[in-house]
Amino acid sequence: MDSWKPRGLVISVLALTSVVVPCALMGQAGVYRTLPLENGVWCMSTACTDNGCGDHGYIRTYSQGDTAIAGSVYSVMRNDLYPESDGTCCPIPVMEQRTYIREDTIARKVYVRTDLMTSDSLLYDFTLNVGDTLHGYLSSCATTTYTVQSIDSILIDGVFNKRFNFDTADVCNWLAVIEGIGATTGLTSCFSESWDSGIYLQCVTVDGNIQYYASCGPDTAGCATLPLVIGPPVARGDGSSGCVLLRMSWDLLAIGDCQHRSPSAFTVFDNVGRVCLTGAVVDAGSAIHLGMLHPGLYGIRVSDVRGEVLITEKFFQP
């Protein structure tokens, strides 16, 4: 990952106010740590390579307040991509543009849904034991079955947080889920993405203070002021990316308002970037049939006649 760290921004490790230290589980004391959904910011790095060419950027997840869905209160979490290059090597990565998170602190479980999901999916289960397998949203986008290899604790800002390790083979490229933090790939990001370098959590801040610091740092640019040279965020979740996708039924997506731009084609990917469906789009309002897809998490990209991307978004196929 060092080859694509951002330039022009250096932050001393000594300046960090929090330290993450692996510890034995006995320090946990049974206290459940909740996610900072109201005032936390998750910062991830992502990159791809293609014939020696590379693109990279940062994804930041943060709260946009609360909303009520089907009688339950959810935290609305926004994801913005800040590209650090022009995207000429690889297309913009498929990412959730907006997610709705509900944490059940009694059951110690976290649930997620998106605008293209009609029901909750299990995001985190903090009651797992060694030998249990990953289920729900993250497991649907995994290329293999992930099993809890070990459970320990890490010291974050002076308190112990339980950590579930699904793969401990490489500390710089492993999947773990941490109480009060989420996955080591980000709050809702898959372990493997369509960009071949994946998405990796760099750090988490709460009220501007760094709480979690990735063990493969120091790369805290995502948690600081991003360099101005990277430009504005793209792939925003409020329709400004050009189109709106609507979930009509379990096997049908519809293309809504495209802000006077004409969609021309769509491509559906699985989470490792393999093309599963392609087709032409007649105009806004066109339907996309998904019945032939296996259950799981997918990304869809809609482009115009010039090949410019109007929207990329994930959807869960039941």
C-alpha positions as CSV (number, residue, x, y, z in Angstrom):
1,M,0.0,0.0,0.0
2,D,3.0,2.4,0.5
3,S,3.2,2.9,-3.3
4,W,0.0,4.8,-3.4
5,K,0.0,6.9,-0.2
6,P,-1.0,10.5,-0.8
7,R,1.8,13.0,-1.4
8,G,2.1,16.4,0.1
9,L,0.8,15.6,3.6
10,V,2.9,14.3,6.5
11,I,1.4,13.7,9.9
12,S,3.7,12.7,12.8
13,V,2.7,9.5,14.5
14,L,3.8,11.2,17.8
15,A,1.0,13.7,17.3
16,L,-1.7,11.1,17.6
17,T,-3.8,11.3,20.8
18,S,-4.8,7.7,20.8
19,V,-2.8,4.5,20.7
20,V,-4.1,1.1,19.5
21,V,-2.4,-1.8,21.3
22,P,-3.3,-5.5,21.0
23,C,-4.2,-6.9,24.3
24,A,-5.5,-10.1,25.9
25,L,-9.3,-10.6,26.0
26,M,-9.3,-10.6,29.7
27,G,-9.1,-6.8,29.6
28,Q,-12.5,-6.6,27.9
29,A,-14.5,-6.9,31.2
30,G,-17.7,-7.7,29.2
31,V,-18.5,-4.0,28.3
32,Y,-20.0,-3.5,24.9
33,R,-18.6,-0.7,22.8
34,T,-21.1,1.1,20.5
35,L,-20.3,2.5,17.1
36,P,-19.9,6.3,17.0
37,L,-22.6,6.7,14.4
38,E,-23.5,10.2,15.4
39,N,-20.1,11.9,15.4
40,G,-17.6,9.4,13.9
41,V,-15.8,9.6,10.6
42,W,-14.4,6.5,8.9
43,C,-11.6,7.1,6.4
44,M,-10.5,4.4,3.9
45,S,-7.8,4.2,1.2
46,T,-8.6,2.5,-2.2
47,A,-6.6,1.9,-5.3
48,C,-6.3,-0.1,-8.5
49,T,-3.5,-0.9,-11.0
50,D,-3.8,-1.7,-14.7
51,N,-0.7,-2.4,-16.9
52,G,1.5,-0.4,-14.6
53,C,-0.9,2.5,-14.3
54,G,-2.6,3.3,-11.1
55,D,-5.5,5.3,-9.6
56,H,-6.2,5.9,-5.9
57,G,-8.2,7.9,-3.6
58,Y,-9.9,8.2,-0.2
59,I,-13.4,7.2,0.8
60,R,-14.9,8.9,3.9
61,T,-18.0,7.8,5.7
62,Y,-19.8,10.1,8.1
63,S,-23.3,10.8,9.6
64,Q,-26.0,12.8,8.0
65,G,-28.4,12.4,11.0
66,D,-31.1,10.0,11.7
67,T,-34.2,8.7,9.9
68,A,-37.1,6.5,10.6
69,I,-37.7,3.4,8.4
70,A,-40.5,0.9,9.1
71,G,-40.8,2.1,12.7
72,S,-37.1,1.9,13.6
73,V,-34.6,4.7,13.8
74,Y,-31.5,4.5,11.6
75,S,-28.3,6.5,11.4
76,V,-27.9,7.8,7.8
77,M,-24.3,7.3,6.8
78,R,-22.9,9.1,3.7
79,N,-19.9,7.8,1.7
80,D,-17.9,10.3,-0.4
81,L,-15.0,9.3,-2.7
82,Y,-12.2,11.8,-3.0
83,P,-10.1,10.7,-6.1
84,E,-6.4,11.5,-6.0
85,S,-5.9,10.9,-9.7
86,D,-8.1,11.3,-12.8
87,G,-9.5,7.8,-13.1
88,T,-7.9,7.1,-16.5
89,C,-6.5,3.7,-15.4
90,C,-9.5,2.2,-13.8
91,P,-13.2,3.2,-13.4
92,I,-14.5,4.7,-10.2
93,P,-14.9,1.9,-7.6
94,V,-18.4,0.7,-6.8
95,M,-19.3,1.9,-3.3
96,E,-22.4,2.4,-1.2
97,Q,-23.4,6.0,-1.7
98,R,-25.6,6.1,1.4
99,T,-26.4,3.5,4.0
100,Y,-28.8,3.2,6.9
101,I,-27.3,1.7,10.1
102,R,-29.3,0.4,13.1
103,E,-27.4,-0.9,16.2
104,D,-29.1,-3.3,18.6
105,T,-27.0,-2.8,21.7
106,I,-28.9,-5.4,23.7
107,A,-28.4,-8.2,21.1
108,R,-24.9,-6.8,20.2
109,K,-25.7,-6.8,16.5
110,V,-25.7,-4.1,13.8
111,Y,-28.0,-4.0,10.8
112,V,-27.7,-2.2,7.5
113,R,-29.9,-1.3,4.5
114,T,-29.5,0.9,1.4
115,D,-31.8,2.7,-0.9
116,L,-31.8,-0.4,-3.1
117,M,-32.6,-2.8,-0.3
118,T,-36.1,-3.5,1.0
119,S,-35.2,-5.0,4.3
120,D,-32.3,-5.1,6.9
121,S,-29.2,-7.2,6.4
122,L,-27.0,-8.2,9.3
123,L,-23.8,-6.2,9.2
124,Y,-22.0,-7.1,12.4
125,D,-22.6,-9.9,15.0
126,F,-20.6,-9.2,18.1
127,T,-21.8,-12.4,19.8
128,L,-19.7,-14.7,17.5
129,N,-17.3,-17.3,18.9
130,V,-14.1,-18.9,17.5
131,G,-15.1,-21.2,14.7
132,D,-18.3,-19.3,13.8
133,T,-18.7,-18.1,10.2
134,L,-19.5,-14.6,8.9
135,H,-23.1,-14.0,7.9
136,G,-25.1,-11.2,6.4
137,Y,-24.1,-8.2,4.4
138,L,-20.3,-8.7,4.6
139,S,-20.5,-12.4,3.9
140,S,-22.6,-11.8,0.8
141,C,-19.7,-9.8,-0.8
142,A,-16.9,-12.2,0.3
143,T,-15.2,-14.4,-2.2
144,T,-14.8,-17.1,0.4
145,T,-16.3,-18.2,3.7
146,Y,-14.7,-16.3,6.6
147,T,-14.5,-18.0,9.9
148,V,-13.5,-16.4,13.3
149,Q,-9.9,-17.5,13.8
150,S,-9.4,-15.7,17.2
151,I,-11.0,-13.2,19.5
152,D,-8.9,-10.6,21.4
153,S,-9.0,-7.0,22.5
154,I,-7.3,-3.8,21.4
155,L,-6.8,-0.7,23.5
156,I,-8.4,2.3,21.8
157,D,-8.3,5.7,23.5
158,G,-7.8,4.1,26.9
159,V,-10.5,1.5,26.8
160,F,-10.6,-2.1,25.6
161,N,-12.6,-3.0,22.5
162,K,-13.2,-6.6,21.5
163,R,-11.8,-7.7,18.1
164,F,-13.0,-10.7,16.0
165,N,-10.2,-11.9,13.7
166,F,-11.4,-13.7,10.5
167,D,-8.1,-13.8,8.8
168,T,-4.8,-13.3,10.6
169,A,-2.4,-14.4,7.9
170,D,-1.3,-10.8,7.0
171,V,-1.7,-8.0,9.5
172,C,-1.7,-5.5,6.7
173,N,-4.3,-7.3,4.6
174,W,-6.7,-9.0,7.0
175,L,-10.4,-8.9,7.9
176,A,-11.3,-8.2,11.5
177,V,-14.3,-6.6,13.1
178,I,-13.9,-4.4,16.2
179,E,-16.6,-3.3,18.6
180,G,-17.0,0.5,18.4
181,I,-15.1,0.6,15.1
182,G,-16.5,-1.8,12.6
183,A,-14.6,-3.8,9.9
184,T,-11.0,-3.2,9.0
185,T,-12.2,-2.4,5.5
186,G,-14.5,0.4,6.7
187,L,-17.9,0.7,8.2
188,T,-19.8,-1.0,5.3
189,S,-17.1,-1.8,2.7
190,C,-16.5,-5.3,1.4
191,F,-13.3,-7.2,2.1
192,S,-12.6,-7.3,-1.6
193,E,-13.8,-4.7,-4.1
194,S,-13.8,-4.2,-7.9
195,W,-10.6,-2.1,-7.5
196,D,-7.9,-4.7,-7.2
197,S,-6.2,-3.1,-4.2
198,G,-9.4,-3.2,-2.3
199,I,-10.6,-0.7,0.4
200,Y,-8.7,-0.5,3.7
201,L,-9.7,1.4,6.8
202,Q,-7.0,4.0,7.7
203,C,-8.5,5.5,10.9
204,V,-11.6,6.5,12.7
205,T,-12.2,9.9,14.3
206,V,-14.8,10.9,16.9
207,D,-15.4,14.7,17.2
208,G,-12.2,15.2,15.2
209,N,-10.0,13.1,17.5
210,I,-8.4,10.0,16.1
211,Q,-9.7,6.9,18.0
212,Y,-8.6,4.0,15.8
213,Y,-5.3,4.0,13.8
214,A,-4.7,1.3,11.3
215,S,-1.8,-1.0,12.2
216,C,-0.2,-0.5,8.8
217,G,0.1,3.3,9.0
218,P,1.2,5.9,9.3
219,D,-1.2,7.1,6.7
220,T,-3.7,9.4,8.4
221,A,-4.5,11.7,5.5
222,G,-8.1,10.4,5.4
223,C,-8.5,11.6,9.0
224,A,-7.0,15.0,8.4
225,T,-7.7,17.8,6.0
226,L,-7.3,16.3,2.5
227,P,-4.9,18.0,0.1
228,L,-6.7,20.5,-2.1
229,V,-5.2,19.0,-5.2
230,I,-7.4,15.9,-5.1
231,G,-10.5,17.9,-6.0
232,P,-14.1,17.5,-4.8
233,P,-15.8,14.3,-3.8
234,V,-17.6,12.3,-6.5
235,A,-20.2,9.6,-6.5
236,R,-22.4,11.5,-4.0
237,G,-25.5,9.8,-2.8
238,D,-28.0,12.7,-3.4
239,G,-28.4,12.2,-7.1
240,S,-25.8,14.8,-8.1
241,S,-23.8,11.9,-9.8
242,G,-26.3,12.1,-12.6
243,C,-29.0,9.4,-12.1
244,V,-31.1,7.8,-9.4
245,L,-31.7,4.1,-9.2
246,L,-35.0,2.7,-7.7
247,R,-35.7,-0.7,-6.4
248,M,-39.0,-1.8,-7.8
249,S,-39.0,-5.5,-6.7
250,W,-36.5,-8.2,-5.8
251,D,-35.7,-8.8,-9.5
252,L,-36.2,-5.3,-11.0
253,L,-34.3,-2.0,-10.8
254,A,-35.5,1.2,-12.5
255,I,-33.5,4.2,-13.7
256,G,-35.1,7.4,-12.4
257,D,-34.2,11.0,-12.8
258,C,-31.0,11.6,-14.7
259,Q,-31.0,15.4,-14.6
260,H,-31.5,15.9,-18.3
261,R,-28.7,13.5,-19.2
262,S,-29.4,10.4,-21.3
263,P,-28.4,7.0,-19.9
264,S,-27.2,4.7,-22.6
265,A,-25.9,1.4,-21.0
266,F,-25.5,-0.4,-17.7
267,T,-23.1,-2.9,-16.4
268,V,-23.6,-5.1,-13.3
269,F,-20.4,-6.4,-11.5
270,D,-19.9,-8.8,-8.7
271,N,-17.7,-7.7,-5.8
272,V,-14.4,-8.7,-7.5
273,G,-15.2,-6.8,-10.6
274,R,-16.4,-9.6,-12.9
275,V,-19.1,-8.5,-15.3
276,C,-22.4,-10.3,-14.7
277,L,-24.9,-8.4,-16.8
278,T,-24.7,-5.7,-19.5
279,G,-27.4,-4.0,-21.6
280,A,-28.6,-0.9,-23.3
281,V,-30.7,1.7,-21.6
282,V,-33.4,3.3,-23.8
283,D,-34.1,6.3,-21.5
284,A,-34.7,7.4,-17.9
285,G,-37.4,5.1,-16.5
286,S,-36.0,2.0,-18.2
287,A,-36.2,-1.2,-16.2
288,I,-33.2,-3.5,-15.5
289,H,-34.1,-7.2,-14.9
290,L,-32.0,-8.9,-12.3
291,G,-33.7,-12.3,-12.0
292,M,-30.7,-14.3,-13.4
293,L,-28.3,-13.1,-10.7
294,H,-27.4,-15.3,-7.8
295,P,-28.0,-14.0,-4.3
296,G,-25.3,-11.6,-3.1
297,L,-23.9,-8.1,-3.3
298,Y,-23.4,-6.4,-6.6
299,G,-22.4,-3.1,-8.1
300,I,-24.1,-1.4,-11.1
301,R,-22.7,1.3,-13.3
302,V,-24.9,3.4,-15.6
303,S,-23.2,5.5,-18.4
304,D,-24.3,7.8,-21.1
305,V,-23.6,7.6,-24.9
306,R,-20.2,9.1,-24.5
307,G,-19.2,6.5,-21.9
308,E,-19.3,9.0,-19.0
309,V,-20.4,7.4,-15.7
310,L,-23.7,8.7,-14.4
311,I,-23.9,6.6,-11.3
312,T,-22.3,3.7,-9.6
313,E,-24.1,2.0,-6.7
314,K,-24.3,-1.3,-4.8
315,F,-27.3,-3.4,-4.4
316,F,-28.1,-6.6,-2.5
317,Q,-29.8,-9.4,-4.5
318,P,-31.8,-11.6,-2.2
